[in-house]
Amino acid sequence: MSDPVSYDALRHIADSWGLLAMVVLFATFVGWTFRKGSRQRLDDAANMIFRDGADEKAD
């Protein structure tokens, strides 16, 4: 049988610190997307499916 004290402790940690961790990760991902200098890379990624092999630079 599982110990109910450990379940309550884990539930408390998940409710408080887990929520805080998810909010911090969400803010980090949103901030990373809108950081300065990322516009060109994001535009390239968005339009990549419309290019064919002839448009790419030859190395």
mmCIF file of the N, C-alpha and C atoms, coordinates in Angstrom:
data_MODEL
# 
_entry.id   MODEL 
# 
loop_
_atom_site.group_PDB 
_atom_site.id 
_atom_site.type_symbol 
_atom_site.label_atom_id 
_atom_site.label_alt_id 
_atom_site.label_comp_id 
_atom_site.label_asym_id 
_atom_site.label_entity_id 
_atom_site.label_seq_id 
_atom_site.pdbx_PDB_ins_code 
_atom_site.Cartn_x 
_atom_site.Cartn_y 
_atom_site.Cartn_z 
_atom_site.occupancy 
_atom_site.B_iso_or_equiv 
_atom_site.pdbx_formal_charge 
_atom_site.auth_seq_id 
_atom_site.auth_comp_id 
_atom_site.auth_asym_id 
_atom_site.auth_atom_id 
_atom_site.pdbx_PDB_model_num 
ATOM 1   N N  . MET A 1 1  ? 0.830  -1.178 0.000   1.00 0.00 ? 1  MET A N  1 
ATOM 2   C CA . MET A 1 1  ? 0.000  0.000  0.000   1.00 0.00 ? 1  MET A CA 1 
ATOM 3   C C  . MET A 1 1  ? 0.879  1.248  0.000   1.00 0.00 ? 1  MET A C  1 
ATOM 4   N N  . SER A 1 2  ? 0.365  2.257  -0.609  1.00 0.00 ? 2  SER A N  1 
ATOM 5   C CA . SER A 1 2  ? 1.132  3.502  -0.654  1.00 0.00 ? 2  SER A CA 1 
ATOM 6   C C  . SER A 1 2  ? 0.887  4.320  0.604   1.00 0.00 ? 2  SER A C  1 
ATOM 7   N N  . ASP A 1 3  ? 1.865  5.096  0.941   1.00 0.00 ? 3  ASP A N  1 
ATOM 8   C CA . ASP A 1 3  ? 1.783  5.935  2.130   1.00 0.00 ? 3  ASP A CA 1 
ATOM 9   C C  . ASP A 1 3  ? 1.009  7.203  1.801   1.00 0.00 ? 3  ASP A C  1 
ATOM 10  N N  . PRO A 1 4  ? -0.103 7.499  2.487   1.00 0.00 ? 4  PRO A N  1 
ATOM 11  C CA . PRO A 1 4  ? -0.901 8.681  2.158   1.00 0.00 ? 4  PRO A CA 1 
ATOM 12  C C  . PRO A 1 4  ? -0.173 9.990  2.431   1.00 0.00 ? 4  PRO A C  1 
ATOM 13  N N  . VAL A 1 5  ? 0.796  9.981  3.348   1.00 0.00 ? 5  VAL A N  1 
ATOM 14  C CA . VAL A 1 5  ? 1.552  11.205 3.633   1.00 0.00 ? 5  VAL A CA 1 
ATOM 15  C C  . VAL A 1 5  ? 2.396  11.584 2.425   1.00 0.00 ? 5  VAL A C  1 
ATOM 16  N N  . SER A 1 6  ? 3.031  10.615 1.792   1.00 0.00 ? 6  SER A N  1 
ATOM 17  C CA . SER A 1 6  ? 3.851  10.928 0.625   1.00 0.00 ? 6  SER A CA 1 
ATOM 18  C C  . SER A 1 6  ? 2.982  11.385 -0.552  1.00 0.00 ? 6  SER A C  1 
ATOM 19  N N  . TYR A 1 7  ? 1.793  10.812 -0.685  1.00 0.00 ? 7  TYR A N  1 
ATOM 20  C CA . TYR A 1 7  ? 0.883  11.255 -1.740  1.00 0.00 ? 7  TYR A CA 1 
ATOM 21  C C  . TYR A 1 7  ? 0.483  12.706 -1.526  1.00 0.00 ? 7  TYR A C  1 
ATOM 22  N N  . ASP A 1 8  ? 0.128  13.070 -0.306  1.00 0.00 ? 8  ASP A N  1 
ATOM 23  C CA . ASP A 1 8  ? -0.265 14.444 -0.015  1.00 0.00 ? 8  ASP A CA 1 
ATOM 24  C C  . ASP A 1 8  ? 0.887  15.413 -0.242  1.00 0.00 ? 8  ASP A C  1 
ATOM 25  N N  . ALA A 1 9  ? 2.087  14.996 0.126   1.00 0.00 ? 9  ALA A N  1 
ATOM 26  C CA . ALA A 1 9  ? 3.257  15.859 -0.071  1.00 0.00 ? 9  ALA A CA 1 
ATOM 27  C C  . ALA A 1 9  ? 3.529  16.059 -1.558  1.00 0.00 ? 9  ALA A C  1 
ATOM 28  N N  . LEU A 1 10 ? 3.466  14.982 -2.324  1.00 0.00 ? 10 LEU A N  1 
ATOM 29  C CA . LEU A 1 10 ? 3.687  15.104 -3.769  1.00 0.00 ? 10 LEU A CA 1 
ATOM 30  C C  . LEU A 1 10 ? 2.582  15.921 -4.431  1.00 0.00 ? 10 LEU A C  1 
ATOM 31  N N  . ARG A 1 11 ? 1.367  15.767 -3.959  1.00 0.00 ? 11 ARG A N  1 
ATOM 32  C CA . ARG A 1 11 ? 0.258  16.534 -4.510  1.00 0.00 ? 11 ARG A CA 1 
ATOM 33  C C  . ARG A 1 11 ? 0.436  18.022 -4.228  1.00 0.00 ? 11 ARG A C  1 
ATOM 34  N N  . HIS A 1 12 ? 0.900  18.359 -3.044  1.00 0.00 ? 12 HIS A N  1 
ATOM 35  C CA . HIS A 1 12 ? 1.146  19.757 -2.685  1.00 0.00 ? 12 HIS A CA 1 
ATOM 36  C C  . HIS A 1 12 ? 2.262  20.345 -3.549  1.00 0.00 ? 12 HIS A C  1 
ATOM 37  N N  . ILE A 1 13 ? 3.329  19.589 -3.753  1.00 0.00 ? 13 ILE A N  1 
ATOM 38  C CA . ILE A 1 13 ? 4.435  20.063 -4.595  1.00 0.00 ? 13 ILE A CA 1 
ATOM 39  C C  . ILE A 1 13 ? 3.961  20.269 -6.028  1.00 0.00 ? 13 ILE A C  1 
ATOM 40  N N  . ALA A 1 14 ? 3.186  19.334 -6.547  1.00 0.00 ? 14 ALA A N  1 
ATOM 41  C CA . ALA A 1 14 ? 2.689  19.446 -7.919  1.00 0.00 ? 14 ALA A CA 1 
ATOM 42  C C  . ALA A 1 14 ? 1.748  20.628 -8.078  1.00 0.00 ? 14 ALA A C  1 
ATOM 43  N N  . ASP A 1 15 ? 0.918  20.874 -7.070  1.00 0.00 ? 15 ASP A N  1 
ATOM 44  C CA . ASP A 1 15 ? -0.039 21.976 -7.151  1.00 0.00 ? 15 ASP A CA 1 
ATOM 45  C C  . ASP A 1 15 ? 0.646  23.335 -7.088  1.00 0.00 ? 15 ASP A C  1 
ATOM 46  N N  . SER A 1 16 ? 1.692  23.459 -6.314  1.00 0.00 ? 16 SER A N  1 
ATOM 47  C CA . SER A 1 16 ? 2.319  24.768 -6.139  1.00 0.00 ? 16 SER A CA 1 
ATOM 48  C C  . SER A 1 16 ? 3.533  24.942 -7.061  1.00 0.00 ? 16 SER A C  1 
ATOM 49  N N  . TRP A 1 17 ? 4.551  24.142 -6.849  1.00 0.00 ? 17 TRP A N  1 
ATOM 50  C CA . TRP A 1 17 ? 5.792  24.314 -7.608  1.00 0.00 ? 17 TRP A CA 1 
ATOM 51  C C  . TRP A 1 17 ? 5.656  23.849 -9.053  1.00 0.00 ? 17 TRP A C  1 
ATOM 52  N N  . GLY A 1 18 ? 4.820  22.862 -9.298  1.00 0.00 ? 18 GLY A N  1 
ATOM 53  C CA . GLY A 1 18 ? 4.592  22.410 -10.673 1.00 0.00 ? 18 GLY A CA 1 
ATOM 54  C C  . GLY A 1 18 ? 3.932  23.495 -11.507 1.00 0.00 ? 18 GLY A C  1 
ATOM 55  N N  . LEU A 1 19 ? 2.959  24.161 -10.929 1.00 0.00 ? 19 LEU A N  1 
ATOM 56  C CA . LEU A 1 19 ? 2.292  25.259 -11.628 1.00 0.00 ? 19 LEU A CA 1 
ATOM 57  C C  . LEU A 1 19 ? 3.273  26.399 -11.895 1.00 0.00 ? 19 LEU A C  1 
ATOM 58  N N  . LEU A 1 20 ? 4.085  26.715 -10.914 1.00 0.00 ? 20 LEU A N  1 
ATOM 59  C CA . LEU A 1 20 ? 5.084  27.765 -11.089 1.00 0.00 ? 20 LEU A CA 1 
ATOM 60  C C  . LEU A 1 20 ? 6.077  27.396 -12.187 1.00 0.00 ? 20 LEU A C  1 
ATOM 61  N N  . ALA A 1 21 ? 6.509  26.143 -12.225 1.00 0.00 ? 21 ALA A N  1 
ATOM 62  C CA . ALA A 1 21 ? 7.445  25.694 -13.258 1.00 0.00 ? 21 ALA A CA 1 
ATOM 63  C C  . ALA A 1 21 ? 6.818  25.788 -14.649 1.00 0.00 ? 21 ALA A C  1 
ATOM 64  N N  . MET A 1 22 ? 5.550  25.416 -14.781 1.00 0.00 ? 22 MET A N  1 
ATOM 65  C CA . MET A 1 22 ? 4.879  25.499 -16.079 1.00 0.00 ? 22 MET A CA 1 
ATOM 66  C C  . MET A 1 22 ? 4.712  26.942 -16.541 1.00 0.00 ? 22 MET A C  1 
ATOM 67  N N  . VAL A 1 23 ? 4.413  27.852 -15.618 1.00 0.00 ? 23 VAL A N  1 
ATOM 68  C CA . VAL A 1 23 ? 4.284  29.266 -15.971 1.00 0.00 ? 23 VAL A CA 1 
ATOM 69  C C  . VAL A 1 23 ? 5.624  29.827 -16.418 1.00 0.00 ? 23 VAL A C  1 
ATOM 70  N N  . VAL A 1 24 ? 6.687  29.466 -15.717 1.00 0.00 ? 24 VAL A N  1 
ATOM 71  C CA . VAL A 1 24 ? 8.025  29.943 -16.099 1.00 0.00 ? 24 VAL A CA 1 
ATOM 72  C C  . VAL A 1 24 ? 8.419  29.391 -17.464 1.00 0.00 ? 24 VAL A C  1 
ATOM 73  N N  . LEU A 1 25 ? 8.164  28.120 -17.721 1.00 0.00 ? 25 LEU A N  1 
ATOM 74  C CA . LEU A 1 25 ? 8.478  27.535 -19.031 1.00 0.00 ? 25 LEU A CA 1 
ATOM 75  C C  . LEU A 1 25 ? 7.666  28.192 -20.140 1.00 0.00 ? 25 LEU A C  1 
ATOM 76  N N  . PHE A 1 26 ? 6.393  28.439 -19.898 1.00 0.00 ? 26 PHE A N  1 
ATOM 77  C CA . PHE A 1 26 ? 5.556  29.088 -20.899 1.00 0.00 ? 26 PHE A CA 1 
ATOM 78  C C  . PHE A 1 26 ? 6.088  30.482 -21.219 1.00 0.00 ? 26 PHE A C  1 
ATOM 79  N N  . ALA A 1 27 ? 6.408  31.257 -20.198 1.00 0.00 ? 27 ALA A N  1 
ATOM 80  C CA . ALA A 1 27 ? 6.941  32.613 -20.411 1.00 0.00 ? 27 ALA A CA 1 
ATOM 81  C C  . ALA A 1 27 ? 8.274  32.562 -21.146 1.00 0.00 ? 27 ALA A C  1 
ATOM 82  N N  . THR A 1 28 ? 9.094  31.568 -20.850 1.00 0.00 ? 28 THR A N  1 
ATOM 83  C CA . THR A 1 28 ? 10.377 31.411 -21.539 1.00 0.00 ? 28 THR A CA 1 
ATOM 84  C C  . THR A 1 28 ? 10.165 31.100 -23.015 1.00 0.00 ? 28 THR A C  1 
ATOM 85  N N  . PHE A 1 29 ? 9.261  30.186 -23.329 1.00 0.00 ? 29 PHE A N  1 
ATOM 86  C CA . PHE A 1 29 ? 9.007  29.830 -24.727 1.00 0.00 ? 29 PHE A CA 1 
ATOM 87  C C  . PHE A 1 29 ? 8.429  31.007 -25.510 1.00 0.00 ? 29 PHE A C  1 
ATOM 88  N N  . VAL A 1 30 ? 7.526  31.744 -24.909 1.00 0.00 ? 30 VAL A N  1 
ATOM 89  C CA . VAL A 1 30 ? 6.955  32.910 -25.584 1.00 0.00 ? 30 VAL A CA 1 
ATOM 90  C C  . VAL A 1 30 ? 8.022  33.977 -25.776 1.00 0.00 ? 30 VAL A C  1 
ATOM 91  N N  . GLY A 1 31 ? 8.817  34.214 -24.762 1.00 0.00 ? 31 GLY A N  1 
ATOM 92  C CA . GLY A 1 31 ? 9.899  35.188 -24.872 1.00 0.00 ? 31 GLY A CA 1 
ATOM 93  C C  . GLY A 1 31 ? 10.932 34.780 -25.905 1.00 0.00 ? 31 GLY A C  1 
ATOM 94  N N  . TRP A 1 32 ? 11.238 33.489 -25.986 1.00 0.00 ? 32 TRP A N  1 
ATOM 95  C CA . TRP A 1 32 ? 12.210 32.991 -26.968 1.00 0.00 ? 32 TRP A CA 1 
ATOM 96  C C  . TRP A 1 32 ? 11.690 33.212 -28.393 1.00 0.00 ? 32 TRP A C  1 
ATOM 97  N N  . THR A 1 33 ? 10.400 33.054 -28.589 1.00 0.00 ? 33 THR A N  1 
ATOM 98  C CA . THR A 1 33 ? 9.812  33.238 -29.914 1.00 0.00 ? 33 THR A CA 1 
ATOM 99  C C  . THR A 1 33 ? 9.865  34.691 -30.354 1.00 0.00 ? 33 THR A C  1 
ATOM 100 N N  . PHE A 1 34 ? 9.634  35.615 -29.449 1.00 0.00 ? 34 PHE A N  1 
ATOM 101 C CA . PHE A 1 34 ? 9.564  37.031 -29.795 1.00 0.00 ? 34 PHE A CA 1 
ATOM 102 C C  . PHE A 1 34 ? 10.855 37.794 -29.508 1.00 0.00 ? 34 PHE A C  1 
ATOM 103 N N  . ARG A 1 35 ? 11.971 37.087 -29.318 1.00 0.00 ? 35 ARG A N  1 
ATOM 104 C CA . ARG A 1 35 ? 13.221 37.774 -29.031 1.00 0.00 ? 35 ARG A CA 1 
ATOM 105 C C  . ARG A 1 35 ? 13.718 38.522 -30.266 1.00 0.00 ? 35 ARG A C  1 
ATOM 106 N N  . LYS A 1 36 ? 14.564 39.489 -30.023 1.00 0.00 ? 36 LYS A N  1 
ATOM 107 C CA . LYS A 1 36 ? 15.082 40.305 -31.109 1.00 0.00 ? 36 LYS A CA 1 
ATOM 108 C C  . LYS A 1 36 ? 15.990 39.456 -32.005 1.00 0.00 ? 36 LYS A C  1 
ATOM 109 N N  . GLY A 1 37 ? 15.827 39.577 -33.292 1.00 0.00 ? 37 GLY A N  1 
ATOM 110 C CA . GLY A 1 37 ? 16.666 38.854 -34.234 1.00 0.00 ? 37 GLY A CA 1 
ATOM 111 C C  . GLY A 1 37 ? 16.129 37.508 -34.679 1.00 0.00 ? 37 GLY A C  1 
ATOM 112 N N  . SER A 1 38 ? 15.008 37.076 -34.171 1.00 0.00 ? 38 SER A N  1 
ATOM 113 C CA . SER A 1 38 ? 14.490 35.763 -34.555 1.00 0.00 ? 38 SER A CA 1 
ATOM 114 C C  . SER A 1 38 ? 13.498 35.831 -35.708 1.00 0.00 ? 38 SER A C  1 
ATOM 115 N N  . ARG A 1 39 ? 13.155 37.014 -36.148 1.00 0.00 ? 39 ARG A N  1 
ATOM 116 C CA . ARG A 1 39 ? 12.124 37.154 -37.180 1.00 0.00 ? 39 ARG A CA 1 
ATOM 117 C C  . ARG A 1 39 ? 12.521 36.469 -38.491 1.00 0.00 ? 39 ARG A C  1 
ATOM 118 N N  . GLN A 1 40 ? 13.754 36.637 -38.933 1.00 0.00 ? 40 GLN A N  1 
ATOM 119 C CA . GLN A 1 40 ? 14.187 36.044 -40.202 1.00 0.00 ? 40 GLN A CA 1 
ATOM 120 C C  . GLN A 1 40 ? 14.144 34.515 -40.130 1.00 0.00 ? 40 GLN A C  1 
ATOM 121 N N  . ARG A 1 41 ? 14.619 33.936 -39.036 1.00 0.00 ? 41 ARG A N  1 
ATOM 122 C CA . ARG A 1 41 ? 14.601 32.481 -38.906 1.00 0.00 ? 41 ARG A CA 1 
ATOM 123 C C  . ARG A 1 41 ? 13.176 31.943 -38.860 1.00 0.00 ? 41 ARG A C  1 
ATOM 124 N N  . LEU A 1 42 ? 12.281 32.644 -38.167 1.00 0.00 ? 42 LEU A N  1 
ATOM 125 C CA . LEU A 1 42 ? 10.902 32.191 -38.092 1.00 0.00 ? 42 LEU A CA 1 
ATOM 126 C C  . LEU A 1 42 ? 10.190 32.337 -39.438 1.00 0.00 ? 42 LEU A C  1 
ATOM 127 N N  . ASP A 1 43 ? 10.487 33.412 -40.173 1.00 0.00 ? 43 ASP A N  1 
ATOM 128 C CA . ASP A 1 43 ? 9.904  33.568 -41.510 1.00 0.00 ? 43 ASP A CA 1 
ATOM 129 C C  . ASP A 1 43 ? 10.409 32.480 -42.453 1.00 0.00 ? 43 ASP A C  1 
ATOM 130 N N  . ASP A 1 44 ? 11.704 32.161 -42.378 1.00 0.00 ? 44 ASP A N  1 
ATOM 131 C CA . ASP A 1 44 ? 12.250 31.076 -43.202 1.00 0.00 ? 44 ASP A CA 1 
ATOM 132 C C  . ASP A 1 44 ? 11.590 29.742 -42.873 1.00 0.00 ? 44 ASP A C  1 
ATOM 133 N N  . ALA A 1 45 ? 11.393 29.471 -41.607 1.00 0.00 ? 45 ALA A N  1 
ATOM 134 C CA . ALA A 1 45 ? 10.764 28.217 -41.198 1.00 0.00 ? 45 ALA A CA 1 
ATOM 135 C C  . ALA A 1 45 ? 9.304  28.155 -41.650 1.00 0.00 ? 45 ALA A C  1 
ATOM 136 N N  . ALA A 1 46 ? 8.606  29.284 -41.599 1.00 0.00 ? 46 ALA A N  1 
ATOM 137 C CA . ALA A 1 46 ? 7.201  29.308 -41.996 1.00 0.00 ? 46 ALA A CA 1 
ATOM 138 C C  . ALA A 1 46 ? 7.032  29.114 -43.495 1.00 0.00 ? 46 ALA A C  1 
ATOM 139 N N  . ASN A 1 47 ? 7.971  29.610 -44.287 1.00 0.00 ? 47 ASN A N  1 
ATOM 140 C CA . ASN A 1 47 ? 7.854  29.537 -45.740 1.00 0.00 ? 47 ASN A CA 1 
ATOM 141 C C  . ASN A 1 47 ? 8.627  28.376 -46.350 1.00 0.00 ? 47 ASN A C  1 
ATOM 142 N N  . MET A 1 48 ? 9.248  27.546 -45.534 1.00 0.00 ? 48 MET A N  1 
ATOM 143 C CA . MET A 1 48 ? 10.065 26.445 -46.022 1.00 0.00 ? 48 MET A CA 1 
ATOM 144 C C  . MET A 1 48 ? 9.250  25.452 -46.854 1.00 0.00 ? 48 MET A C  1 
ATOM 145 N N  . ILE A 1 49 ? 8.006  25.227 -46.511 1.00 0.00 ? 49 ILE A N  1 
ATOM 146 C CA . ILE A 1 49 ? 7.212  24.226 -47.222 1.00 0.00 ? 49 ILE A CA 1 
ATOM 147 C C  . ILE A 1 49 ? 6.831  24.690 -48.627 1.00 0.00 ? 49 ILE A C  1 
ATOM 148 N N  . PHE A 1 50 ? 6.939  25.977 -48.914 1.00 0.00 ? 50 PHE A N  1 
ATOM 149 C CA . PHE A 1 50 ? 6.566  26.489 -50.224 1.00 0.00 ? 50 PHE A CA 1 
ATOM 150 C C  . PHE A 1 50 ? 7.731  26.501 -51.201 1.00 0.00 ? 50 PHE A C  1 
ATOM 151 N N  . ARG A 1 51 ? 8.933  26.214 -50.725 1.00 0.00 ? 51 ARG A N  1 
ATOM 152 C CA . ARG A 1 51 ? 10.104 26.188 -51.598 1.00 0.00 ? 51 ARG A CA 1 
ATOM 153 C C  . ARG A 1 51 ? 10.304 24.803 -52.191 1.00 0.00 ? 51 ARG A C  1 
ATOM 154 N N  . ASP A 1 52 ? 10.861 24.779 -53.378 1.00 0.00 ? 52 ASP A N  1 
ATOM 155 C CA . ASP A 1 52 ? 11.271 23.496 -53.929 1.00 0.00 ? 52 ASP A CA 1 
ATOM 156 C C  . ASP A 1 52 ? 12.794 23.427 -53.914 1.00 0.00 ? 52 ASP A C  1 
ATOM 157 N N  . GLY A 1 53 ? 13.356 22.338 -54.337 1.00 0.00 ? 53 GLY A N  1 
ATOM 158 C CA . GLY A 1 53 ? 14.803 22.130 -54.263 1.00 0.00 ? 53 GLY A CA 1 
ATOM 159 C C  . GLY A 1 53 ? 15.605 23.096 -55.109 1.00 0.00 ? 53 GLY A C  1 
ATOM 160 N N  . ALA A 1 54 ? 15.019 23.682 -56.155 1.00 0.00 ? 54 ALA A N  1 
ATOM 161 C CA . ALA A 1 54 ? 15.745 24.562 -57.049 1.00 0.00 ? 54 ALA A CA 1 
ATOM 162 C C  . ALA A 1 54 ? 16.035 25.919 -56.417 1.00 0.00 ? 54 ALA A C  1 
ATOM 163 N N  . ASP A 1 55 ? 15.268 26.306 -55.413 1.00 0.00 ? 55 ASP A N  1 
ATOM 164 C CA . ASP A 1 55 ? 15.443 27.618 -54.794 1.00 0.00 ? 55 ASP A CA 1 
ATOM 165 C C  . ASP A 1 55 ? 16.566 27.648 -53.759 1.00 0.00 ? 55 ASP A C  1 
ATOM 166 N N  . GLU A 1 56 ? 17.035 26.486 -53.310 1.00 0.00 ? 56 GLU A N  1 
ATOM 167 C CA . GLU A 1 56 ? 18.048 26.459 -52.267 1.00 0.00 ? 56 GLU A CA 1 
ATOM 168 C C  . GLU A 1 56 ? 19.421 26.751 -52.834 1.00 0.00 ? 56 GLU A C  1 
ATOM 169 N N  . LYS A 1 57 ? 20.277 27.303 -52.008 1.00 0.00 ? 57 LYS A N  1 
ATOM 170 C CA . LYS A 1 57 ? 21.648 27.628 -52.428 1.00 0.00 ? 57 LYS A CA 1 
ATOM 171 C C  . LYS A 1 57 ? 22.455 26.351 -52.570 1.00 0.00 ? 57 LYS A C  1 
ATOM 172 N N  . ALA A 1 58 ? 23.277 26.309 -53.584 1.00 0.00 ? 58 ALA A N  1 
ATOM 173 C CA . ALA A 1 58 ? 24.168 25.163 -53.774 1.00 0.00 ? 58 ALA A CA 1 
ATOM 174 C C  . ALA A 1 58 ? 25.470 25.411 -53.041 1.00 0.00 ? 58 ALA A C  1 
ATOM 175 N N  . ASP A 1 59 ? 25.916 24.425 -52.283 1.00 0.00 ? 59 ASP A N  1 
ATOM 176 C CA . ASP A 1 59 ? 27.182 24.579 -51.546 1.00 0.00 ? 59 ASP A CA 1 
ATOM 177 C C  . ASP A 1 59 ? 28.348 24.095 -52.374 1.00 0.00 ? 59 ASP A C  1 
# 
